[in-house]
């Protein structure tokens, strides 16, 4: 049973990794080829309609998407076995005609390509693989001229630059950039089993580390998102972190959960509380249950957080020392599936509607009343 949420509309569509909303359109990054990115008309919220889909080659997924104005950025990342002809990176499209997105640039990356990223309309903050570096690094790309993207700078944890003589102290590229999020002159950057880092980007050409915090180990799941809260709560500044429920975990339990970190002194981040959904079963590779991604569009003290098989959770952080659940939504499985894997959520500040996208299939449009 759901609490506090009402379904406004739903679209049966192949599943994926990210939903972005701008104006009367939603942009969906799909998980499995040949589906890449879909553009959906949401002018009638009760009846969303597919406008166009960009297809991708086999062994490629393009499951992340960001939009500003008539410019759309998507990722190209390895899916399954790495093929000799695979080319990863970031593609840039002119979407002035939503029915016919037009590719205008391809910022190419090495190895397995690029994962999640942020985009502010001028710069992209990405997580590419680069030849000579072990695992994904953090990179800033200038896209002010969308047809000619160019690298501004890169940053990495010491040990990643193997071509430069550095030696990693971790196995299997576990310390790698997942994605940076910009707020002001800072990049709040999740680093998988390397925790998170706060980077100073006063000088965009030379990011510098402000602080680094890692709780994996002893906790088994990697840091997926480091989300800065843009306003003070109780006179202090906060970072919300979600770990991700994944098979690349250090122990079978506990399930991934959410952290509240005090960053009032950003040189010394301090975890002060956690939010968990009761579930003490060992990791199930066929039906994940645990935290994944919070809404990144923050305008208050209630956050919507995807929880894979746990659906969508509404978490009140107005008391950061005691976050509490004030609602939850249990979506139905997508067509042809028997389980739910809620993957991404977008909060539209204009009307308060929530867009919930499932990893396996289905987009729900929701309203919430606490």
N, C-alpha and C positions, 0 to 999 in steps of 0.2 A: 504493500500500500504506500502511495506517495503522500507527502504532507507539505502543504503550502504552495504547491505548484499546480498549474492548470495548463494543459496542452492547448495551444492556439492553432497550430498547424503541424503537418508532418509530410515529409517527402521520402519515399522509398528510393534509395540511391546507393550505389556501391560505397563501402566504408572507407575510412581514411584517417588522416592524422591531424588536420587543422581546418577550422572554419573561420573566415574573416568576413565581416559585414561592412559595407559602405553604401550609403543611400538605399536604394531599392533593390540591391543585389547582394547575394551571399556568394562567397568564393570558397570552394571545397577542394582541398588537396587529398587525392585518393591514395590508398595504400598499395594496391596491386595493379600492375600493368594488365591490359593496355590503357586502363583509365589513369589519366594524369590529373588535370584540373577541370572542375566544372563550374560554370557560372549559372546561378539560379536567380530568377526573378522572384522577389519576395514582396512586390508592391501590394499584393493581396496576401497578407500573412497567413490567412487560413488555407490558401491554396498555392503554395510555392510551385514554380514551374521551371524546368530545366531549359536553359537558353542555348548553351553550347558546352562541349567537352573537348579538351585538348588531350590527344592520346600520346602515350610514351612508348619507347621500345621495350622489348622484353628485357628482364634483368635490370630494370630501372623503375624506381618509384619516385613520384613527384608529389609528396604528401604534405608539403608545407607551402603556404601561400600568404603573401602580404600585398596590400593595395593602397596606393595614394593617388587620388585623382584618376587619370587615365593610364596610369602605369601599374602593372602587376609584376611582381617578382615571385618566382617559384624555384624550388630546389630540384636538382637531379641527383639521386643517390642510388648506390648499388642496392639491388633487391635480389636476394638469393646468391647464386654463384657468380663470381666476378668473371665477366667475359672479356676477351682481348679487345673487342671493339667498343667496350663501355666507355662513355665519357660523362663524368659527373660535373656538377657546378651549379650555377645560378642562371636561369633564363629570365629575360626581361621582355615583357609584351606591352604593346599599345592596345588598350582595351576600350578605345573610344567607341568602337562598334562591338558591343557585347556578344553579338552573334558570330563575329569573326575576329577573335583575338589575333593580333599580328606580332610575330616574334621580331624584335628589333636588336637583340644582343644576347650573347651567350658568354658569361664570365666562367671560364673553364677552371676546374679544380682537378687535383690528382687523386689517385687511388679510388676510394669508395665514394668520392664526391663530397656533397655538402648536406648537413642535417638542418636543424631548426635555425631560425634567424629572426632579427628584428629589422624594422625599416621605418624611418621617420620622414620619408619623402625626399630627402637629400642624400642620406648615407644609409647603407645596409650594414648590419652588424652580424656577421655570419660565422659559421663553424665548419670551415672546409678542412679537407686533408690536403697537405702540401708535401711535395717531394722533399725528403730529407728530414721531415719531422715525424715523430712517432705518435699517431693518433691525431684527432682533430685539434686545431688551434683556434684562437679568437682572431678575427680579422675585421677591419673596417674598410668598406669599399665605397668610393665616391660614385654616386649614381645621379648627380645633379644634371648630367647630360646622359640620359638613360641609354642612348645608343652606343655610348663609349664608357662603360664602367671601368674604374681603375682602382687598384689597391692603394690605400692610404698608409696602412700599418698593420702589423700583426703582433700578437702577444701569445706566449705559451708558458706553461709551468716548466721550471728548470728540470731537465731530464728528457724533455721531448725532442730537442734539437740534436738528433743523433748524428747528423752529417757534420755538426759543429763540434763533435766530441763529447756531447752530454750523454749520460747513461741513465735510463729509466730504472727506478727501483720497484716498479710494479709490473705485473704480467698483463699480457693481452690488451695493451693500449687502454687499460681501465681508467687512467687519468687522462681525460680528453674533454675538450670543450663541447658542451651540449648546446647551449645557446646563451648569448648575451642579451640583456635587456637594458635599454638606455633610459636614465632619468637624469636630466640636467647634464652635469659634467662627469657622470659616473656610468660605468657599465657594470651591471650586476650579473655575473657570469657563472652559470652552473657548470660544474666540471666533473660530472659523473661520479666515479668512485674517488675523485679528487676533491669532493665537496663543492665549495663555491669560492670565488674571488670577487673582490670589489676593485675595479680599475678606475684610476683617474684619467680622464681624457680631456683635460684642459688643453693639452697639446695633442691634437688628433693623430699626429704623426708619430707620437711616442707614448703609448699607454704605459702607465706605471701602476704597480700593485699597491693598494692601500692596506688590504688585509686578506687573509686566507683562512678558512675554517673547514675542517673535514671531520665527519663523524662516521665514516665508513672505511675500515672498521672502527668501533665494534658493531655498529648497526649494519645490517646486511645489504640494504638497497641503495642504489646510487642517487645522487642529487639531480633531479630533473629540471627544476625551475627555481630561480632565486628572484622573487618578485618584490620590488620595493613599494612600500605604501607611500603615496605622494603627500600624505598629510600626517601630522603628529596625532598620536593617541595617548592620552594621559600625559601629555607634555614630553613624549619621547618619540624617537623615530624607529620604524620597524621594517623588517624583511620577513616575508612569508616564503618558506621553502617547502617544496614538495619533493619527497623521494619518489622513485618510480618502482612499481611492482614489475620486476623483470626476472627472466631466467638466469641472467648473469648476476646472481646474488651470492653473498658470502655464506649464508646459512638459510635453512628452509623457512625459518620464522625469525622475527615477527614480520607481518605484512607491512608494506610501505605506508607511511603516514605523513602528516603535515607538521612543520615546526614554525614557531614564532621566535624570531631572533631580534634582540635589542641591538640596534646599530646607532644609538645616540652618539657613542664614541665609535666611529666607524673603523678605527684602527684596532678595536677590541670587540668584535661581535660576540654577543652572549646569548645562547639559546635559553629561553626562560619557560617555554611551555610547548606542549604538543597537542594535536587533535588526532584521534584515531576512531575508526569505525570498528566496533567489536567484531572480531573474526580471528580466531587463533589457529586455524587450520594451516598445515604446511602448504607451501606454494604449489599450485595446481597449474601445470603448463597448458592445460586445455581450457582453463577458465580462470583468468587472473582476477584477484580480488585485492585491491589496494589503491593507494593514491596515484595520481598521474599529473594532471594539469589544472591549475586554477585559472579563472578568468584573468586576463592581463589588463582589462579596462576597468580600473578601480575608481569608484566615485563615492564610496561609503565604507561602512564597517562590516558589511555582510559580503562574503566571498562565495562564489559558486565554484566548486571543485569537483572534477571528474574522478571517479573511483573504480573504473573498470566495471566488474560485475556488481559493484555497489552503486552503480548509477551516478547520479549527481547529488552532491551534498551542499547545503547552504550552511555556512559556518560564520557565526557572529564573533568578530575579533575586537569588539568595543572594549572588552577587558582582555588585553593580550596575555595576561597571566592565567586566564581561564577561558580559552576559546570553547564555544559550545555550538552544538547543532541546533538550528532553528527550522530546518526543513529538509526534505529529501525527495528525489524523483526517481522512480523505478520505471524506466522506459521498457517498451516491449521489444523483443528481438527483431532485428531486421529480417526482411523477406528471405526465407530459406535457411535461417539460423535458429538455434534453440537457446542461445545465451546472449547476454548483453555484455559489451565491452566499451563503456562510455569513455571516449578518448580525448575530446577537446570541447571547449566551451567559449562562447563569445557573448559578452554583455553589451547590448546596444544602449548607450546612455540616453539616446533621444526619447525612446518610449519605454525603456526598462525591460524590453523583451530579451530572452535568453535563447541562444542557439546552441543546441547540444548535438554533437556529432559522434556517431558510434564507429569504432574501429572496424566492425564487421559489416555494418550497413544501417542506414537510416539517419535522417536529420529531423530533430524535434525542435519546434519553436514554442517557447514556454513563457508564461508570466508567473510571477511569484508574489505572494502576499504572506508575510510572516505572521 
